C-alpha cells in the first residue's frame, strides 16, 4: 500500500475541523493529511514558513521536504504554482465558497471532485486574486 501526504492551507490551529485558508500564501498553518487507499489515515500540522527569506519558494520547499506530494488550495499565485510543479507537487483547486472546513476539502478530494489547478486559475498577485 502506498500513501502520500496532502497539504491543505488552514487557519489556526489546523486539523480537520479548522477553517480552510482562502489562499496558500496567507495561511496560518498547513493541515497535512496522509492518504492511503482513498482514506485519511493520519492528520498533522505544519507551520507556514515566512516568505521573507525565500519568497514563495520557502513554504513550497518546506512542504516538499515534509513529504507533501499534493496540495489543495482555493487560491495561489502563478509563481508558487510553478514552483510546486518543479518540485513534483500536484495542486488541486477547491473553490473557496464551496468548502469552508478542512474536512470538507478532504472529503471532496477523496471523492475525486477536485480538479488539478491550471496556470490560468492562478492569482496575479496583490489583491487581484479572483477566486
N, C-alpha and C positions, 0 to 999 in steps of 0.2 A: 504494500500500500504506500502510495506516495502522498505526501502532504505538502502544502505550501502556505505561506503567510500572505494575508491581505491587509493592507492598511486603510483605515477609514479616518480622515481628519475629523477630530471630535472636540467638543467643548469639555472643560474640566468637569469632573475628574477622569473622563474617559469611561470605557466599558459599554456593555450592550444597552444600558438604559440612559446613556448620555445623549445629549443632543448632538447631532452631527454638525460639524462646522461647515458653513456655506462654501468656504474657499480653502484650498490647500494651503496657501501661504499665510493664512490668518488663523489657523487652528491652534488651540492651546496644547493639544496632545494628539497623538495618533492611537486609536484603538487597533491593536493587531489581532487578527482572527486567524487561527491556524485551522485550515480546512483539509479534511480528509474524507474521501468518498462522499462528497457533497454534504458534509456535516461539519459544523464548527465544533472542534474538539478541544480548543484551548483559547483563552482570551487573556491578553495582557495589554499594557500601555507602553508607549514610547514618547518621551517628551519631544516637542518640536524643537528644532535647533535654530538658534538665532541666524538670521540671514546676513548679518553684518560681515562676517569674515569670508564667507564663500558665496554670497548671493543665493540664488535659488538652488545652486548646486549642493549647498551644505545639507539641507533637510533631505533631499533626494538621496544623496550619497549615504547619509546616516541610516535611512530606511533600507537601502540596498545592503549595507553592512550588517543590518539586523536580520537579514534573510528574507526581506519582503520581495515578493515576485509580482504582486498585483496591488493596485490601489483603486479606490472608488472615490470620486470627487464630484462636487456639484459645480466646481469652477476651478480653473487652473490656467496660468499663463502659458504662452507658447514656449518660452524658454524652459521652464521646469518639465513641460510635456516632452520636449525634445530630449532633455537630459534623461528622463525616465526611459525613453526608447533606447537611448545609447547604452544605458546600464541594464537593459533587459527587463524592465518593469512594464507590465501592461496596465494601462489606465482605463478604467471603466467610468462611464458617465451616469450619474444618478441625479436627476433634476431636483433642485433644492425644494421646490414647492410640493413635491410628491413624497419625499422621505424626510422625516424630521428627527427620528432617533437612529442610532447606530443599529439597533435591532431591525428596524425597517429596511435599512440599506442591506444588511446582511441577508435577510430573507429574500429580498429581490435578487441579490447576486446569486444565491444558492439556487433559486428558481430559474436562473438564466434570463432574467428580464432586463438586465442592464447591458447596453451596447458598449463596445470599445470606443473610447473618445477619439475623435478625429481632430486634426490640427485646426480645422475651420471652426471648431467649437471652443477653442482656447480664447481666453480673455486677452485683450490687447494691452493690459496694464492700467495702473491707476484705478480710477473708479469706473472704468468703462466696461466692466465685466457684465455681459448681457445675460447671464444665467439666472 
